[in-house]
Amino acid sequence: MNHQTLLDRILKAVDAQAYLPFADAVEGPARDAMALIEAELRRPDFDVTATRALAHDLFKRGRIDSVMLHSALHVIAASPRVQDWEEAARQIGEQEVAALRVGGPNLEGHLASVDRHRGVLAFLMGQYEVALDYFSRAFERQRNAGNLANVLAALLRLGEEREARELLDQVRSAFPADLVKRIDEMIGLDPDLALLR
């Protein structure tokens, strides 16, 4: 058996398991609405058309804004059971335009989401160097556990375990306890971070 084929199959399974959650990155009342979309993505009988309709309905009812609508549509398109890379990329562009139009105090967080989605698309397509660049940008804009976990996952996929451990050690010594606790929880659950356990 071709070892590369086997590795690719394993990595695909890991990516599918590690793909969610995304609602954790959302602040405030929209978090519950985004969690509804996430729950649909997890269903064994996931229906892409119905889940996209749910996202549009939540937007129409004012439960999510245009930035989150395009974020959700990207997540649906890039999900392991859809893998529509062109649509995922299109939604990233739409999300960025929406973020720039909305502006305001949440602009950096919205742009971090755009960077994170670009990184996810690159990661899922096997472009780990590109993913690392986007994940690093997202973490610079928004220092949260999810963005840091993405940076660590990209480093590990690039075979940079020592660098990932050094970064994790720095974070554990310098960042707030709640962020450190959350990243440790993610390391315990996320198969992409298993080497750091």
C-alpha positions as CSV (number, residue, x, y, z in Angstrom):
1,M,0.0,0.0,0.0
2,N,1.2,3.5,-0.8
3,H,2.1,5.2,2.5
4,Q,1.4,8.7,1.2
5,T,-2.2,7.6,0.2
6,L,-2.6,6.1,3.7
7,L,-1.3,9.3,5.3
8,D,-3.6,11.4,3.2
9,R,-6.6,9.3,4.3
10,I,-5.6,9.7,7.9
11,L,-5.1,13.5,7.6
12,K,-8.4,13.8,5.8
13,A,-10.1,12.0,8.7
14,V,-8.3,14.2,11.3
15,D,-9.3,17.4,9.4
16,A,-12.9,16.3,9.4
17,Q,-12.9,15.7,13.1
18,A,-11.0,18.9,13.9
19,Y,-13.0,21.2,11.6
20,L,-15.4,22.5,14.2
21,P,-16.2,24.4,16.4
22,F,-16.4,27.9,14.9
23,A,-19.1,29.4,17.1
24,D,-16.5,29.8,19.9
25,A,-14.9,32.7,18.0
26,V,-18.2,34.7,18.1
27,E,-18.9,37.1,20.8
28,G,-22.3,38.2,22.2
29,P,-25.8,37.2,21.3
30,A,-24.9,36.0,17.8
31,R,-23.0,33.1,19.3
32,D,-26.1,31.1,20.0
33,A,-27.3,31.6,16.4
34,M,-23.9,30.5,15.0
35,A,-24.0,27.5,17.3
36,L,-27.3,26.4,15.6
37,I,-25.5,26.4,12.3
38,E,-22.6,24.5,13.8
39,A,-25.0,21.9,15.2
40,E,-26.5,21.3,11.7
41,L,-23.0,20.7,10.3
42,R,-22.5,18.0,13.0
43,R,-25.7,16.1,12.2
44,P,-25.3,12.7,10.6
45,D,-28.0,13.7,8.1
46,F,-26.4,17.1,7.4
47,D,-28.2,18.9,4.5
48,V,-26.2,21.6,2.9
49,T,-29.2,23.4,1.3
50,A,-31.1,23.4,4.5
51,T,-28.1,24.6,6.5
52,R,-27.4,27.5,4.1
53,A,-31.1,28.4,4.3
54,L,-30.8,28.4,8.1
55,A,-27.9,30.9,7.9
56,H,-29.9,33.2,5.6
57,D,-32.9,32.9,7.8
58,L,-30.9,33.9,10.9
59,F,-29.5,36.8,9.0
60,K,-33.0,38.0,7.9
61,R,-34.2,37.7,11.5
62,G,-31.3,39.9,12.7
63,R,-29.7,37.1,14.8
64,I,-26.5,37.4,12.8
65,D,-25.1,40.3,10.8
66,S,-23.7,40.2,7.2
67,V,-20.2,39.5,8.4
68,M,-21.3,36.4,10.3
69,L,-23.6,35.3,7.4
70,H,-20.7,35.1,5.0
71,S,-18.5,33.5,7.7
72,A,-21.2,30.8,8.2
73,L,-21.6,30.2,4.5
74,H,-17.8,29.8,4.2
75,V,-17.8,27.2,7.0
76,I,-20.5,25.3,5.3
77,A,-18.8,25.4,1.9
78,A,-15.4,24.4,3.4
79,S,-16.8,21.6,5.6
80,P,-15.5,18.2,5.0
81,R,-18.8,16.9,3.6
82,V,-19.0,19.8,1.1
83,Q,-15.5,20.8,0.1
84,D,-16.6,23.5,-2.3
85,W,-13.3,25.4,-2.3
86,E,-14.4,28.0,-4.9
87,E,-17.6,28.8,-2.9
88,A,-15.6,28.9,0.3
89,A,-13.1,31.4,-1.2
90,R,-16.0,33.5,-2.6
91,Q,-17.6,33.7,0.8
92,I,-14.3,34.8,2.4
93,G,-14.2,37.7,-0.1
94,E,-17.8,38.6,0.7
95,Q,-17.1,38.5,4.4
96,E,-14.2,40.9,4.0
97,V,-16.3,43.3,2.0
98,A,-19.0,43.1,4.6
99,A,-16.5,43.7,7.4
100,L,-15.1,46.8,5.7
101,R,-18.5,48.2,5.1
102,V,-19.6,47.6,8.8
103,G,-16.3,49.0,10.1
104,G,-16.5,50.1,13.7
105,P,-14.9,48.8,16.9
106,N,-15.3,45.2,15.8
107,L,-13.3,45.6,12.5
108,E,-10.1,43.9,13.8
109,G,-12.1,41.0,15.1
110,H,-14.0,40.7,11.8
111,L,-10.8,40.9,9.8
112,A,-9.3,38.2,12.1
113,S,-12.2,36.0,11.1
114,V,-11.4,36.6,7.4
115,D,-7.8,35.7,7.9
116,R,-8.8,32.6,9.9
117,H,-11.1,31.5,7.1
118,R,-8.4,32.0,4.5
119,G,-6.1,29.9,6.7
120,V,-8.7,27.2,7.0
121,L,-9.1,27.0,3.3
122,A,-5.4,26.8,2.7
123,F,-5.0,24.2,5.5
124,L,-7.8,22.0,4.2
125,M,-6.2,22.2,0.7
126,G,-2.9,21.1,2.1
127,Q,-1.1,24.4,1.8
128,Y,0.2,24.6,5.3
129,E,2.8,27.4,4.8
130,V,0.0,29.6,3.5
131,A,-2.3,28.5,6.3
132,L,0.4,29.4,8.9
133,D,0.7,32.9,7.5
134,Y,-3.0,33.6,7.6
135,F,-3.4,31.9,11.0
136,S,-0.6,34.1,12.4
137,R,-2.3,37.2,11.0
138,A,-5.5,36.2,12.7
139,F,-3.8,35.7,16.0
140,E,-2.0,39.0,15.7
141,R,-5.4,40.7,15.2
142,Q,-7.3,38.7,17.8
143,R,-5.4,36.9,20.5
144,N,-7.7,34.0,21.4
145,A,-7.2,30.3,21.9
146,G,-8.8,29.3,18.6
147,N,-6.4,31.4,16.6
148,L,-3.5,30.1,18.6
149,A,-4.6,26.5,18.1
150,N,-4.7,27.1,14.4
151,V,-1.1,28.4,14.4
152,L,0.0,25.4,16.4
153,A,-1.8,22.9,14.1
154,A,-0.2,24.5,11.0
155,L,3.3,24.3,12.7
156,L,2.7,20.6,13.5
157,R,1.6,19.9,9.9
158,L,4.8,21.5,8.7
159,G,6.8,19.2,11.0
160,E,7.8,22.1,13.3
161,E,7.0,20.4,16.6
162,R,9.8,22.0,18.4
163,E,8.7,25.5,17.3
164,A,5.1,24.7,18.3
165,R,6.2,23.6,21.8
166,E,8.4,26.7,22.2
167,L,5.4,28.9,21.2
168,L,3.1,27.0,23.6
169,D,5.7,27.4,26.4
170,Q,5.8,31.2,25.8
171,V,2.0,31.5,25.7
172,R,1.7,29.5,29.0
173,S,4.2,31.8,30.7
174,A,3.0,35.2,29.3
175,F,-0.7,35.0,28.4
176,P,-3.8,35.3,30.7
177,A,-4.8,32.1,32.6
178,D,-8.1,31.8,30.8
179,L,-6.5,31.7,27.4
180,V,-4.0,29.2,28.6
181,K,-6.8,27.0,30.1
182,R,-8.7,27.1,26.8
183,I,-5.7,26.2,24.7
184,D,-4.9,23.3,27.0
185,E,-8.5,22.1,26.6
186,M,-8.2,22.4,22.8
187,I,-5.0,20.4,22.9
188,G,-6.7,17.7,24.8
189,L,-9.5,17.4,22.2
190,D,-8.2,18.4,18.8
191,P,-6.5,15.6,16.9
192,D,-4.5,18.2,14.9
193,L,-2.8,19.1,18.3
194,A,-2.3,15.6,19.6
195,L,1.5,15.8,19.4
196,L,1.4,18.6,22.1
197,R,-0.4,16.4,24.7
